[in-house]
């Protein structure tokens, strides 16, 4: 079973995340941490497979927790559930260590499978370090995705 840590400043989002996990294969929340204060020591001790940072009232807290997760849980996939998805906010999240930014309004039935696929290593993220042999053996066959920025690439057959 893969482990997930949720970092949030508001407990009202937890029931929705637990509902989402009903749709995720082999993933469970092992800890919920208060995002208003440092969490690095907890992350080091837990060593989760996935760290989910929920959007917070103070955006700087979200970014600080992502930086801590990057430092103290470097092998974990780091995901930000964000209300703001403008270019600058998304760039800040990636710079702070997020591997993915997901709209916080995503339906639980879609979020759960996405979390399961991310934690299981079946979606490869460009910022993620390569898997070790043991991690690769436990992961299901990989699905390689490539984002095609130029729509014309599809017409030329250049897309994956």
N, C-alpha and C positions, 0 to 999 in steps of 0.2 A: 504494500500500500504506500503510495506516495504522500508526502507530507506538505501541508500548506500552512503558512503563517499569515494571518490577516492583521494589518496595522491600520487602525482607524481612530478617529477622535469622537465618533458618535456611534453608540451601540445600536441605533435603529437600523443600520444597514446590515447587521449580522443575520437576522432572520432571512433576508433576501439572498444572502450569500450561501447560507445553509440550504435553502431551497435550490439554488443553482447547483450545488454539489450533488444533489440527488440525480442530476443528469450527467455527472462526471464519473467516468470509470476509474476506480482505484485511486481516488484522491480524497484526503480527509484533512480537516482543519485540526492542527495539533496545538495551536495557541492563537490567542487574540491579544494584541499588544496595543497599549494606548499611544497613539501617534503624537501626543502633545509633549512627550518627553523622550529622551534617547532610548534606543532599543538594541543597540549594538551588542551588548553582552548577552542578551537573550537570544539574539540571532546566532551568535557564535556557538552557544550551548546547544541550540536546537538543530542547527544545520539543515534547514528545510529544503525541499526540492523546488518549492515555489513560494515567493513572497508577493502577496497582493497588498498594495498600498491603496486604500480607499481615498477618494477625494476628501480633503479636510477643509475646515473653515479658513484656516490660514495656509495658503498655498505653499508658503515657505516651509511649513512643517512637512508637507508631502515630499518636497524636494529633499529636505534634510533626511527623512526616513529612507528615501531611495538611495541617497549617498551612503548611509549607514549599511543598508542591505548590500550594496555593491562592495563595501569594504569587509563586512563581517559575515556575509553569506555569498561569497563570490561564485560558488557553483550553482546557486539557485537562479531560477528564472525570476525576473523582477517585472511585475506588471502593475501599472497604474490605472485605476478606474478614475476617469477624469470627467468633470463637468465642462471644463473649458478645453476646447480642442483647436484653438487658433494656432497658427504656425509657431509663434513664439513660445506658447505654453508647451506644445508638444516637443519643440527643440530643447527647452529647459529640462523636460522630463527625461529625454534620451541622454542629455549631457549629465544628468544626475545619476544615471545608471539603469534606467528602465529599458527593458528589452521590447516592451510593447505598451501601447496606450490604448485603452478601450473606453468607449463611451459608458459612463456610469449608468445610463438608462437602458443598457442592453437587457433584453428579456432574460430571465433566469434560465429558460429552456435553451437559449443560445449560449449564454455565458458558461454554463456548466460544462458542456462538451468542449468548448474552447479551452477552458482551464485544464481539463483532463488531457487534451491533446498537447498543450504546451508543457505541462508537467511531465508527461510521458516521453517527451522528446520527439514526438512525431511531426511537429512543426518546427522547422529549423529557422532560427532567427540569426540574422547576420552578426549581431553583437554578441552572441553566445559563444563561449569557448567550445572547442570540439569535445565530444564525449570521450571518456576513458573507455577502455575495453569492457570493464564491468558494467558501466552505464549503457554502453552500446548493446551488450548482450541482453539486458533486461528490457530494452526498448523494443517496441513493435517495429515492423518495417517502416522506414521513414517516408514521409511525403515531402518532396522537395517542391517548394513554391518559389517562383520568381516573379517579382512585380515588374510589369512592363510599363515603363513611364510613357513611352511613345505609342500611341494607338496604331500607328502605321506599321509597327513591328509585327503585328499580327498578320497583316497582309503580305509581308515578305517572308513569313515563316520563321522569323527570328525569335518568337516567343516560345516559352517552355510549354 
